[in-house]
């Protein structure tokens, strides 16, 4: 039944156009040359090969080097890369390093084809908890500073504007302990932070009254004392790249109508 269907599709006529005197004009008028393509000549062998992926984690540069030095054949290594993919450095420098460690050209070609795409951004899920019934933040601006080679990536949030809106990812959660119940307004902000350099990074979380900070050196001495510093390794490629940052605020003991910054917590998962 395939051929009649294809025939119907190719022979379907375009709607004719009408002139002012009512005569119909073919939309193909003026086309003196026609080219016919035979669908049968289109080769299914041109379709990309479909690989059956394994549930095992992708190979790494170090694992590929170990397998090569352990005597696994080129065919075996290529098959493993096809099935498991490779969280390898497929850049020119990365391939040169693998070649210098004895990895064969056919295996390098498989790495170039099947390596996981490089990470280009840090997926960052931010959770803010506001405990109590205040209306404003004492230090209205929350900053995240991340070093990225010669660039400092800065993420900032105007908390008063944030608290004044009804956010899509917002809920009330019970932060109670055994004796005293505490309800918190929780706002979740999923996003991504562009990062171009791989390896070791430093993240600084700080609360400030200054709305125009562009570098952690601009923090006051008091703000720098309260800031929290985290370090993490940013892999070149990974199946999963999720970091979670949570920050908490509590009703200020003196200015009870304002929230005071308590602190933060940061963690990353790479797979």
N, C-alpha and C positions, 0 to 999 in steps of 0.2 A: 504493500500500500504506500510505500515511500515515493515511488516514481510519480503517480498521479498527483500527490500532494505538491511535490516540487514543481511539476508542470503547471499546476494551478497557480502557484506563486509567481512563476516567471512569466506566465501569459496574462496575468491580471492586467487590465487596461487602466491607464490613468484617466481621470475624468476629462472629457473634451471641453474646450473653451468655446464660448459663443461670441460672435461679432455683433456689431450694432444692427446689421440687417438680418440677424437670426441664423446665419450660417455657422456651422460648427467647424472649428479649426483644430487639427491635431496638435497636441503640445510638442510633438517631435518634428514639426514642420521645419525644414531647413537642414536637417541632419541627413547628409547624402551618404555617409559612411557608417556602417554598423559592424560591430565585432561580436562574435558569438563565442562563448566559453563553454566547454563541455565539462560538466560537474564531475563526470566519471574520471577525468584525468587528474583531479585533485587527490593527492596521495595522503592516505591516513598515516603513513610512516613519517610525515613531517610534523606530526603532533609531538609535543614534548613528552619525554619519558616520565612515567608515574612511578615514584619510589615508595616502597612500603617502609614507613618510618618505625623505628623501634621505640619502645617506651623507656629505654635507658637514657640517662643524661648524655648530652653531647660530649664528644671528646674535647680535650683541651690540648694546647700546644705541648705541654709537658707529657701528657699521656701518649700523644702521637709520637713524640720522640722516644719514649720508653718502649713502645711497641715496635718501632723501627729498629732500635738497638737490640731488642730481644729476638729479632730474626723473623718477624712476620713478613710474609710476602707482599709485594705491591698489590696484587689482586685482593688479598685479604684486607689490607688497609683501606683500599678504595671502597670495598664493599661495606666496611664498618662506617666509613664517613657517609656513604650514601644512606645507610640505615639510621644512623644516630645523629648525623650532622656534626658540626664541629664549632665549638665556641673558641675559635682560633683567631689569631691576628693575621688576616688575609691581606694586609697592606703590603707594599713592596718590601719594607723593612722586615715585616714579620715573615714573609715567604723566604727572604734571604737567610734569616736566622734558622728557619727550619731546614733549608738546603745545607747550611753549614753543619747541621747536626746529623746529616746523613739521610734526610727524607728524600725519596726519589721524585723525579719530575712528574710522573703520573699521579702520585699522591698529592703533590703540590697543586696540580690542576683540579683534583677533586676537592681540595681545601678551598680553592678559589671559587669553585662552583657552589659548594654546599655549606660554606661557613655561615654562621648566623649573622644577620645584618648588624653592623656596629651600633651600639647605643648612642643616641644623639641627644637624649634628654633624661633627666632624673624624674621619674614618676613620684610625686610627692603628695601624700594624703595628709592634710592638716586638720587636726581636731582641737577646737577651743572650747573649754568648759568654763562657764561663769556661774559660780556658786553664790547663792543669795539672791536678794531682790534689789540690787542697786540698778542705776540707770546709765551710768557713764564709767569709762575707764580712767583711772587716775593718770596713768601714762598712756596716752591715747593711740600710740603707734607701736606696732610690733614689727620687728625686723628680723630677717634671716639673711646672713651674709655667707656666701660660699665662694671660695677661691677657685678660679678656673684659669690657670696659667697666669698671663698678665692681666686678666680681667677679674673684677670682683662682681659676682652676680648678687643682686640685691632684690629681695622680695619684701614688700612692705604691706601692711594692712592698717587702715584707719578704723580702729575698733568702734568708735562712736558711730561712724557711718554704717559699719557692719551691723551693729546692734540696733540701729534705727530701721533696718530693712527686715522684711520677712524672707529668710533665705530658703532656697530649695532643699538643702540638706540640713535641716534643723529639727531638733527634738528636745523633749524634756526627759532627763534621766535621773534616777534615784541614786545619789552618791552617799547613801546613808551608811553609818557604821552601826555597831550593835546598840549604842545608847542614843545617839543623836541623828535624826534623819536630816539629810541635806538634799535639796533638789537643785539641779544644775541645768542651765540652758546650754545645750551642746550644739555647736555649729561645725559642720564638716565641709571642708573645702578641698576637693580633689583637683589636682592640676599637674603640670609638668614644668620642670626647670631646665632650660637648655644647658648642656655641659659638653664641651668639646675636648677636654683633656681627660685622659684616663689615669687611673692609679689613685694615689693618696689625695684626699681632700679634707678641708676643715670647714665645719659649719658653726657659725656663731648665732645664737638666739638672744635677742636683747629687746627690752622694752624701753621706750623713750617718749619724751614730750615733743621732740623735734621732728617735724614732718618732712625734712629735706635731707636726711642722712644718705650718703652714697658710699661710705666706707666705715668699718668698725673703729678706725682711729678717731672718728668724729664723736664717738660716745663720750659722755662726761665720765669722770672718775667713779662716781657713784653708779652710773649705768653700767660701766665696765665691770665693776665688782659683782653686780647682780647678773650679768650676762653668763650664759652657759656655752661651753665650747665642746663640740663633738668632732670626731674624726671618723672617716669611712673610706674604703677602697672602692673606686668606681671601675667596674670591669669593662673591657672593650666591647664584649658582647655577652648576652645572657638570654635565656628563655623568659625569665621573670626579673623585673627590675622595679621594686616597690620600696619606697621609704615612707615611714610614718613619723610624723611630728605632732606631739600633743602639748598644749600649753594650758595652764589653769589660772583662773582669776578668782579672788575671794573678796567679799565685801570689806572695805577698808575699816579698820578699827576706829579711826578718827573721823574721816569723811565718809559717813555711812551710806551716802547716796552714790558713792563711787566704788568701782572694783579695783583691787590692787593685784599686781602681777605676783604669782606664787612661784612659778618655775615651769620647766618643760622636760620632755623626754623624747629621745630620738632613736630610731632603729631602722635598719635596712635589711631586706631579704634579696639575695641573688640566687638564681637557679640556672 
